[in-house]
Amino acid sequence: MAHISRLGFLRHLRAEPNQYILHYRRGELARSGPGLAYWFLPLSAAAAQVPVEDIETTLLLHERSADFQEIMVQVTLLYRVQDPKKAAKHVNFSISLANGAWIEQPLERLNNLWANWSRHPVRVCLIELPVTEIVRSGADRTRAALKKALLENPALEEVGLDLVSVQIDQIAPTPELEKALQTPTREAIQQKADEATFQRRALAVEKERAIKENELATEIELARRQERLIEQQGANDMLAVRQETERQKAAVESEAERATIAARGRAESRRIQAEAELEAKRKRLQVETDAEARRVELWKAVPSAVALGLAAQRFADKIETINHLNLTPDLLGGVLQRLLLDEDVIPE
Protein backbone atom coordinates (compact mmCIF):
# COMPACT_ATOMS: atom_id res chain seq x y z
CA MET A 1 0.00 0.00 0.00
CA ALA A 2 1.28 3.49 -0.92
CA HIS A 3 1.85 6.06 1.79
CA ILE A 4 0.10 9.40 1.24
CA SER A 5 0.70 12.42 3.44
CA ARG A 6 -1.05 15.83 3.34
CA LEU A 7 0.36 19.32 3.35
CA GLY A 8 -2.32 21.94 2.72
CA PHE A 9 -3.72 21.41 -0.72
CA LEU A 10 -0.79 19.23 -1.69
CA ARG A 11 -0.43 15.47 -1.32
CA HIS A 12 2.76 13.45 -1.18
CA LEU A 13 2.80 9.84 -2.38
CA ARG A 14 5.55 7.35 -1.54
CA ALA A 15 5.45 3.77 -2.90
CA GLU A 16 7.48 0.66 -2.06
CA PRO A 17 10.02 -0.65 -4.62
CA ASN A 18 7.82 -3.65 -5.39
CA GLN A 19 4.83 -1.45 -6.13
CA TYR A 20 4.41 0.04 -9.63
CA ILE A 21 2.67 3.44 -9.60
CA LEU A 22 0.63 4.78 -12.51
CA HIS A 23 -0.16 8.49 -11.97
CA TYR A 24 -2.71 10.14 -14.21
CA ARG A 25 -3.37 13.86 -14.58
CA ARG A 26 -6.45 15.00 -16.46
CA GLY A 27 -6.88 11.47 -17.87
CA GLU A 28 -3.34 11.24 -19.20
CA LEU A 29 -0.53 9.15 -17.78
CA ALA A 30 1.78 11.72 -16.17
CA ARG A 31 4.37 9.43 -14.55
CA SER A 32 4.86 5.73 -13.89
CA GLY A 33 7.41 3.48 -12.27
CA PRO A 34 8.14 1.38 -9.18
CA GLY A 35 8.89 2.99 -5.82
CA LEU A 36 7.96 6.56 -6.83
CA ALA A 37 7.78 9.46 -4.38
CA TYR A 38 6.33 12.84 -5.47
CA TRP A 39 3.99 15.76 -4.67
CA PHE A 40 0.71 16.18 -6.51
CA LEU A 41 -2.60 17.98 -6.48
CA PRO A 42 -5.39 15.51 -5.65
CA LEU A 43 -8.17 17.42 -7.42
CA SER A 44 -6.78 16.72 -10.88
CA ALA A 45 -4.97 13.42 -10.27
CA ALA A 46 -5.70 9.70 -10.23
CA ALA A 47 -3.30 6.88 -9.29
CA ALA A 48 -3.09 3.10 -9.61
CA GLN A 49 -0.77 0.77 -7.70
CA VAL A 50 0.18 -2.51 -9.38
CA PRO A 51 2.31 -5.06 -7.45
CA VAL A 52 5.29 -6.28 -9.46
CA GLU A 53 6.43 -8.86 -6.90
CA ASP A 54 5.66 -12.60 -7.09
CA ILE A 55 2.11 -13.25 -5.97
CA GLU A 56 0.83 -16.60 -4.68
CA THR A 57 -2.77 -17.64 -5.01
CA THR A 58 -4.59 -20.82 -4.02
CA LEU A 59 -7.45 -22.21 -6.10
CA LEU A 60 -9.98 -24.80 -4.98
CA LEU A 61 -11.62 -26.56 -7.92
CA HIS A 62 -14.41 -29.16 -7.85
CA GLU A 63 -14.54 -31.46 -10.86
CA ARG A 64 -15.75 -34.95 -11.80
CA SER A 65 -13.88 -38.09 -12.78
CA ALA A 66 -14.63 -40.47 -15.66
CA ASP A 67 -16.74 -42.58 -13.31
CA PHE A 68 -18.78 -39.54 -12.19
CA GLN A 69 -17.12 -39.09 -8.82
CA GLU A 70 -16.61 -35.65 -7.34
CA ILE A 71 -12.96 -34.62 -7.14
CA MET A 72 -11.51 -31.73 -5.17
CA VAL A 73 -8.34 -30.14 -6.57
CA GLN A 74 -6.28 -27.61 -4.62
CA VAL A 75 -3.89 -25.65 -6.83
CA THR A 76 -1.26 -23.12 -5.82
CA LEU A 77 -0.15 -20.67 -8.53
CA LEU A 78 2.82 -18.35 -8.33
CA TYR A 79 2.69 -15.44 -10.80
CA ARG A 80 3.79 -11.86 -11.31
CA VAL A 81 2.51 -8.79 -13.20
CA GLN A 82 4.76 -8.58 -16.23
CA ASP A 83 3.18 -5.45 -17.77
CA PRO A 84 1.54 -3.20 -15.14
CA LYS A 85 -0.02 -0.95 -17.76
CA LYS A 86 -1.85 -3.86 -19.45
CA ALA A 87 -2.87 -5.26 -16.07
CA ALA A 88 -4.22 -1.85 -15.00
CA LYS A 89 -6.38 -1.73 -18.15
CA HIS A 90 -8.08 -5.06 -17.32
CA VAL A 91 -8.17 -4.89 -13.52
CA ASN A 92 -8.90 -1.89 -11.38
CA PHE A 93 -5.74 -1.14 -9.32
CA SER A 94 -6.86 2.42 -8.42
CA ILE A 95 -5.94 3.68 -4.96
CA SER A 96 -7.54 6.24 -2.72
CA LEU A 97 -5.64 9.52 -2.72
CA ALA A 98 -6.61 10.01 0.89
CA ASN A 99 -4.95 6.93 2.43
CA GLY A 100 -3.28 5.01 -0.44
CA ALA A 101 -5.49 1.87 -0.16
CA TRP A 102 -7.01 0.07 -3.12
CA ILE A 103 -10.49 1.17 -3.90
CA GLU A 104 -11.46 -2.33 -5.01
CA GLN A 105 -9.85 -5.79 -4.46
CA PRO A 106 -7.71 -6.31 -7.57
CA LEU A 107 -5.94 -9.42 -6.28
CA GLU A 108 -9.25 -11.20 -5.79
CA ARG A 109 -10.13 -10.25 -9.34
CA LEU A 110 -6.84 -11.78 -10.51
CA ASN A 111 -7.58 -14.92 -8.47
CA ASN A 112 -10.91 -15.27 -10.22
CA LEU A 113 -9.20 -14.90 -13.59
CA TRP A 114 -6.70 -17.59 -12.72
CA ALA A 115 -9.53 -19.86 -11.51
CA ASN A 116 -11.41 -19.39 -14.75
CA TRP A 117 -8.32 -20.07 -16.83
CA SER A 118 -7.42 -23.18 -14.75
CA ARG A 119 -10.86 -24.82 -14.48
CA HIS A 120 -11.15 -25.98 -18.09
CA PRO A 121 -7.76 -27.74 -18.48
CA VAL A 122 -8.21 -29.42 -15.09
CA ARG A 123 -11.68 -30.59 -16.06
CA VAL A 124 -10.46 -31.93 -19.41
CA CYS A 125 -7.66 -33.83 -17.69
CA LEU A 126 -9.76 -35.37 -14.91
CA ILE A 127 -12.81 -36.26 -16.98
CA GLU A 128 -10.76 -38.88 -18.82
CA LEU A 129 -9.49 -40.66 -15.69
CA PRO A 130 -11.29 -42.90 -13.20
CA VAL A 131 -11.15 -41.90 -9.60
CA THR A 132 -8.63 -44.57 -8.66
CA GLU A 133 -6.24 -43.40 -11.37
CA ILE A 134 -6.74 -39.79 -10.30
CA VAL A 135 -5.89 -40.62 -6.72
CA ARG A 136 -2.89 -42.68 -7.81
CA SER A 137 -1.24 -40.44 -10.43
CA GLY A 138 -3.66 -37.62 -11.20
CA ALA A 139 -1.65 -34.89 -9.45
CA ASP A 140 1.34 -35.01 -11.81
CA ARG A 141 -0.80 -35.30 -14.94
CA THR A 142 -3.04 -32.49 -13.83
CA ARG A 143 -0.11 -30.20 -12.97
CA ALA A 144 1.54 -30.81 -16.34
CA ALA A 145 -1.70 -30.28 -18.27
CA LEU A 146 -2.58 -27.14 -16.30
CA LYS A 147 0.85 -25.60 -16.68
CA LYS A 148 0.89 -26.24 -20.41
CA ALA A 149 -2.59 -24.79 -20.85
CA LEU A 150 -1.80 -21.65 -18.86
CA LEU A 151 1.48 -20.99 -20.65
CA GLU A 152 -0.28 -21.34 -23.99
CA ASN A 153 -3.19 -19.13 -22.93
CA PRO A 154 -3.02 -15.82 -24.89
CA ALA A 155 -5.06 -14.07 -22.21
CA LEU A 156 -2.02 -13.97 -19.92
CA GLU A 157 -0.13 -11.72 -22.31
CA GLU A 158 -3.17 -9.56 -22.87
CA VAL A 159 -3.59 -9.00 -19.12
CA GLY A 160 0.18 -8.56 -18.67
CA LEU A 161 0.64 -11.55 -16.35
CA ASP A 162 3.45 -14.10 -16.27
CA LEU A 163 3.13 -17.60 -14.74
CA VAL A 164 6.04 -18.58 -12.44
CA SER A 165 5.05 -22.03 -11.15
CA VAL A 166 2.13 -24.42 -10.76
CA GLN A 167 1.74 -26.78 -7.80
CA ILE A 168 -1.04 -29.31 -7.10
CA ASP A 169 -1.34 -29.30 -3.32
CA GLN A 170 -4.11 -31.86 -3.09
CA ILE A 171 -6.31 -33.92 -5.35
CA ALA A 172 -8.80 -36.13 -3.59
CA PRO A 173 -12.36 -37.43 -3.79
CA THR A 174 -15.02 -36.71 -1.20
CA PRO A 175 -14.28 -37.93 2.34
CA GLU A 176 -16.83 -40.76 2.04
CA LEU A 177 -15.41 -41.93 -1.27
CA GLU A 178 -11.86 -41.55 -0.04
CA LYS A 179 -12.72 -43.65 2.99
CA ALA A 180 -14.30 -46.26 0.72
CA LEU A 181 -11.22 -46.27 -1.51
CA GLN A 182 -9.01 -46.63 1.53
CA THR A 183 -11.03 -49.57 2.82
CA PRO A 184 -9.49 -52.29 0.55
CA THR A 185 -6.00 -51.05 1.27
CA ARG A 186 -6.80 -50.74 4.96
CA GLU A 187 -8.32 -54.22 4.95
CA ALA A 188 -5.29 -55.59 3.08
CA ILE A 189 -2.96 -53.93 5.54
CA GLN A 190 -5.08 -55.20 8.43
CA GLN A 191 -5.06 -58.66 6.86
CA LYS A 192 -1.29 -58.52 6.54
CA ALA A 193 -1.11 -57.32 10.11
CA ASP A 194 -3.36 -60.20 11.18
CA GLU A 195 -1.27 -62.64 9.17
CA ALA A 196 1.86 -61.21 10.79
CA THR A 197 0.17 -61.56 14.17
CA PHE A 198 -0.84 -65.14 13.38
CA GLN A 199 2.65 -65.92 12.12
CA ARG A 200 4.11 -64.34 15.23
CA ARG A 201 1.76 -66.37 17.39
CA ALA A 202 2.52 -69.53 15.40
CA LEU A 203 6.22 -68.81 15.72
CA ALA A 204 5.75 -68.20 19.43
CA VAL A 205 3.82 -71.47 19.74
CA GLU A 206 6.50 -73.26 17.75
CA LYS A 207 9.20 -71.78 19.94
CA GLU A 208 7.18 -72.68 23.03
CA ARG A 209 6.80 -76.22 21.71
CA ALA A 210 10.53 -76.41 21.03
CA ILE A 211 11.21 -75.10 24.52
CA LYS A 212 8.82 -77.67 26.00
CA GLU A 213 10.45 -80.44 23.98
CA ASN A 214 13.87 -79.28 25.12
CA GLU A 215 12.66 -79.16 28.71
CA LEU A 216 11.11 -82.64 28.34
CA ALA A 217 14.28 -83.99 26.74
CA THR A 218 16.29 -82.38 29.52
CA GLU A 219 14.04 -83.92 32.16
CA ILE A 220 14.30 -87.33 30.47
CA GLU A 221 18.06 -87.02 30.29
CA LEU A 222 18.18 -85.91 33.91
CA ALA A 223 15.94 -88.84 34.90
CA ARG A 224 18.17 -91.22 32.93
CA ARG A 225 21.27 -89.80 34.56
CA GLN A 226 19.59 -89.92 37.95
CA GLU A 227 18.68 -93.57 37.29
CA ARG A 228 22.29 -94.28 36.36
CA LEU A 229 23.40 -92.42 39.45
CA ILE A 230 21.02 -94.43 41.63
CA GLU A 231 22.24 -97.65 40.02
CA GLN A 232 25.83 -96.57 40.54
CA GLN A 233 25.08 -95.60 44.12
CA GLY A 234 23.39 -99.01 44.66
CA ALA A 235 26.38 -100.75 43.12
CA ASN A 236 28.69 -98.68 45.30
CA ASP A 237 26.58 -99.51 48.36
CA MET A 238 26.59 -103.22 47.45
CA LEU A 239 30.33 -103.08 46.93
CA ALA A 240 30.70 -101.30 50.26
CA VAL A 241 28.50 -103.93 51.94
CA ARG A 242 30.47 -106.73 50.32
CA GLN A 243 33.72 -105.13 51.33
CA GLU A 244 32.40 -104.60 54.83
CA THR A 245 31.14 -108.22 54.90
CA GLU A 246 34.48 -109.45 53.64
CA ARG A 247 36.23 -107.29 56.18
CA GLN A 248 33.97 -108.51 58.99
CA LYS A 249 34.33 -112.10 57.72
CA ALA A 250 38.09 -111.72 57.65
CA ALA A 251 37.96 -110.14 61.09
CA VAL A 252 35.71 -112.95 62.40
CA GLU A 253 37.87 -115.60 60.78
CA SER A 254 40.96 -113.92 62.16
CA GLU A 255 39.33 -113.61 65.54
CA ALA A 256 38.16 -117.23 65.33
CA GLU A 257 41.58 -118.30 64.26
CA ARG A 258 43.09 -116.32 67.10
CA ALA A 259 40.50 -117.78 69.46
CA THR A 260 41.24 -121.29 68.11
CA ILE A 261 44.93 -120.74 68.49
CA ALA A 262 44.39 -119.29 71.96
CA ALA A 263 42.07 -122.18 72.86
CA ARG A 264 44.59 -124.64 71.51
CA GLY A 265 47.30 -122.85 73.46
CA ARG A 266 45.20 -122.87 76.60
CA ALA A 267 44.27 -126.52 76.04
CA GLU A 268 47.88 -127.40 75.40
CA SER A 269 48.90 -125.37 78.42
CA ARG A 270 46.24 -127.04 80.50
CA ARG A 271 47.27 -130.41 79.14
CA ILE A 272 50.89 -129.72 79.93
CA GLN A 273 49.91 -128.34 83.31
CA ALA A 274 47.66 -131.34 83.96
CA GLU A 275 50.37 -133.69 82.84
CA ALA A 276 52.83 -131.82 85.04
CA GLU A 277 50.42 -131.87 87.95
CA LEU A 278 49.69 -135.52 87.25
CA GLU A 279 53.39 -136.25 87.03
CA ALA A 280 54.01 -134.30 90.23
CA LYS A 281 51.12 -136.03 91.89
CA ARG A 282 52.33 -139.36 90.62
CA LYS A 283 55.77 -138.64 91.87
CA ARG A 284 54.39 -137.41 95.18
CA LEU A 285 52.26 -140.53 95.46
CA GLN A 286 55.30 -142.54 94.52
CA VAL A 287 57.27 -140.81 97.19
CA GLU A 288 54.47 -141.24 99.64
CA THR A 289 54.06 -144.83 98.57
CA ASP A 290 57.77 -145.38 98.95
CA ALA A 291 57.75 -143.60 102.27
CA GLU A 292 54.70 -145.56 103.33
CA ALA A 293 56.36 -148.74 102.19
CA ARG A 294 59.47 -147.91 104.14
CA ARG A 295 57.31 -146.97 107.06
CA VAL A 296 55.45 -150.20 106.78
CA GLU A 297 58.75 -151.97 106.64
CA LEU A 298 59.81 -150.06 109.70
CA TRP A 299 56.55 -150.82 111.39
CA LYS A 300 57.03 -154.45 110.61
CA ALA A 301 60.39 -154.40 112.34
CA VAL A 302 59.18 -152.50 115.37
CA PRO A 303 57.75 -154.50 118.29
CA SER A 304 54.04 -154.30 118.75
CA ALA A 305 54.29 -152.41 121.95
CA VAL A 306 56.42 -149.76 120.35
CA ALA A 307 54.05 -149.62 117.37
CA LEU A 308 51.17 -149.18 119.73
CA GLY A 309 52.92 -146.36 121.47
CA LEU A 310 53.82 -144.68 118.29
CA ALA A 311 50.22 -145.04 117.11
CA ALA A 312 49.00 -143.50 120.31
CA GLN A 313 51.52 -140.69 119.90
CA ARG A 314 50.39 -140.03 116.40
CA PHE A 315 46.80 -140.18 117.46
CA ALA A 316 47.54 -137.65 120.16
CA ASP A 317 49.17 -135.37 117.58
CA LYS A 318 46.11 -135.48 115.39
CA ILE A 319 43.53 -134.89 118.15
CA GLU A 320 43.65 -131.36 119.51
CA THR A 321 40.93 -131.61 122.18
CA ILE A 322 39.75 -134.58 124.20
CA ASN A 323 36.49 -133.91 126.03
CA HIS A 324 36.13 -137.32 127.68
CA LEU A 325 38.55 -140.20 128.08
CA ASN A 326 37.45 -143.42 129.68
CA LEU A 327 40.30 -145.70 130.78
CA THR A 328 39.05 -149.03 132.08
CA PRO A 329 41.18 -151.37 134.13
CA ASP A 330 40.93 -153.94 131.51
CA LEU A 331 42.40 -151.71 128.87
CA LEU A 332 45.20 -150.36 131.00
CA GLY A 333 45.92 -153.64 132.55
CA GLY A 334 46.43 -155.42 129.33
CA VAL A 335 48.57 -152.65 127.94
CA LEU A 336 50.75 -152.41 131.03
CA GLN A 337 51.14 -156.12 131.14
CA ARG A 338 52.34 -156.20 127.57
CA LEU A 339 54.66 -153.33 128.26
CA LEU A 340 56.09 -155.00 131.28
CA LEU A 341 56.49 -158.34 129.68
CA ASP A 342 58.10 -156.95 126.64
CA GLU A 343 61.56 -156.37 127.77
CA ASP A 344 62.72 -155.14 124.48
CA VAL A 345 60.46 -152.21 124.70
CA ILE A 346 61.66 -150.89 127.99
CA PRO A 347 64.92 -149.19 127.56
CA GLU A 348 67.83 -149.93 129.81
Secondary structure by P-SEA (a helix, b strand, c coil): cbbbbbcccbbbbbbcccbbbbbbccccccccccccccccccccccbbbbbccbbbbbbbbbbccccbbbbbbbbbbbbccccaaaaaaacccccccccccccccaaaaaaaaaaaaaaaaaaaaaaaccaaaaaccaaaaaaaaaaaaaaaccccccccccccccccccccccaaaaaaaaaaaaaaaaaaaaaaaaaaaaaaaaaaaaaaaaaaaaaaaaaaaaaaaaaaaaaaaaaaaaaaaaaaaaaaaaaaaaaaaaaaaaaaaaaaaaaaaaaaaaaaaaaaaaaaaaaaaaaaaccaaaaaaaaaaaaaaacccccbbbbcaaaaaaaaaaaaaccccccc
